[in-house]
Amino acid sequence: MSFNTFGHLFRVTTFGESHGPAIGCVVDGCPPRIPLNESDIQPYLDRRRPGQSRYTTQRQEPDAVKILSGVFVDEASGVQVTTGTPIALVIDNIDQRSKDYSDIKDKYRPGHADYTYDVKYGLRDYRGGGRQSARETAMRVAAGAIARKIVPGLTVRGGLVQMGPHRIDRARWDWAEVERNPFFCPDAKLAATLGDYLDGLRKRGSSIGAVIEVVAEGVPAGLGAPIYGKLDGDLAAALMSINAVKGVEIGAGFSAAELTGEQNGDEMRMGNDGKPLFLSNNAGGILGGISTGQPVVARFAVKPTSSILNPRRTVDRYGRETEISTTGRHDPCVGIRAVPIGEAMVACVIADHYLRQRGQIGDTPAWPFPPRAR
Ligand SMILES: Cc1cc2nc3c(=O)[nH]c(=O)nc-3n(C[C@H](O)[C@H](O)[C@H](O)COP(=O)(O)O)c2cc1C
């Protein structure tokens, strides 16, 4: 009823809110005997962590993850591995600064979820946004680190491809650059201009949206299902479940509407490895809800941060018209920290579908098939 769980066989349930003592999750369905330590998870959390550059919120959270259950040191190897039982992870909230919330506790921030929480639940935790806060997404990143270990040979990487009107030049795409600049931007030239752009926005008391692209390589062909369990459908739901995401595309996405059938359909040849070679990837690695073996490519649009300094017209919970201006610590572009979150959601969906495939079908059929007897 309350929808704090996602996934079917790789199931993640998160709990906690911005200003509670801790946030956490339970990952159920992870296969046994997979090596797992905090050090496998922490690097991914460090990429999402706030306060890492002046372009993200200055909330100071070490986001140190603890594994509470579901692991055991294997006597034969001396390595800590998963046991196949629920893996509980917890992160203490350290910097839940208490401040005066009188300015925002009764007023609704335009673009935020204050009104909808009140109208649904009859109350809301206004301290840092409570459960509306993207603080919860730290646990998705932690779960994603486990998901990455389930699918052999899987690599999931993401980058910021647009901020406001500024788009990357795809000819300059360099994955190494993503780790070198504070925007996770694969285009060094664009990244060099984004700092000044964001400084200007911040000085004006404003914020801006972004587009993130996530690419999953090493996804075996055959994951997904044709109708209700479409891989692309589950990816869209998972990415859309991230705070502030307002649009998701797979492969050519919305631009497919501009293409003809010849331009859009990815032509096939036989590759030297005996597998089909697709001559393009407008499908984003998915046909009929099932992976093709090509890279799975998803993009998502993140709206601008709603909590801004500039005064906006609104109403309060008593039905009175008023104005609101949000001071405090906010990311001027929440799309930046959405990069590791998007990667994690894609990894979780692919791990879930990998386990579903194993459950229903086991080994995929040997392809190509022998010619039919006449
Ligand atoms: C990493 C990240 C950080 C965020 N930080 C803020 C923030 O500081 N202030 C804010 O107003 N919204 C922030 N958001 C967005 C809100 O959580 C989100 O807009 C709100 O919950 C309403 O949900 P919706 O935008 O999905 O409709 C953040 C989103 C992400 C992904």
The ligand as a Gaussian input file, in Angstrom:
#p B3LYP/6-31G(d) Opt

LIG

0 1
 C       19.990000      14.844000      -5.476000
 C       18.760000      15.687000      -5.296000
 C       18.767000      16.713000      -4.382000
 C       17.637000      17.528000      -4.205000
 N       17.698000      18.598000      -3.352000
 C       16.678000      19.471000      -3.327000
 C       16.786000      20.685000      -2.599000
 O       17.803000      20.959000      -1.951000
 N       15.724000      21.535000      -2.611000
 C       14.591000      21.269000      -3.337000
 O       13.672000      22.061000      -3.359000
 N       14.461000      20.135000      -4.037000
 C       15.476000      19.232000      -4.051000
 N       15.350000      18.089000      -4.786000
 C       14.100000      17.815000      -5.500000
 C       12.958000      17.467000      -4.571000
 O       13.288000      16.385000      -3.713000
 C       11.702000      17.142000      -5.393000
 O       11.490000      18.124000      -6.344000
 C       10.487000      17.066000      -4.494000
 O       10.570000      15.925000      -3.681000
 C        9.171000      16.993000      -5.291000
 O        9.108000      15.843000      -6.073000
 P        9.008000      15.889000      -7.666000
 O        9.925000      16.976000      -8.106000
 O        9.471000      14.529000      -8.087000
 O        7.584000      16.184000      -8.018000
 C       16.463000      17.249000      -4.949000
 C       16.445000      16.181000      -5.869000
 C       17.582000      15.407000      -6.046000
 C       17.565000      14.297000      -7.056000

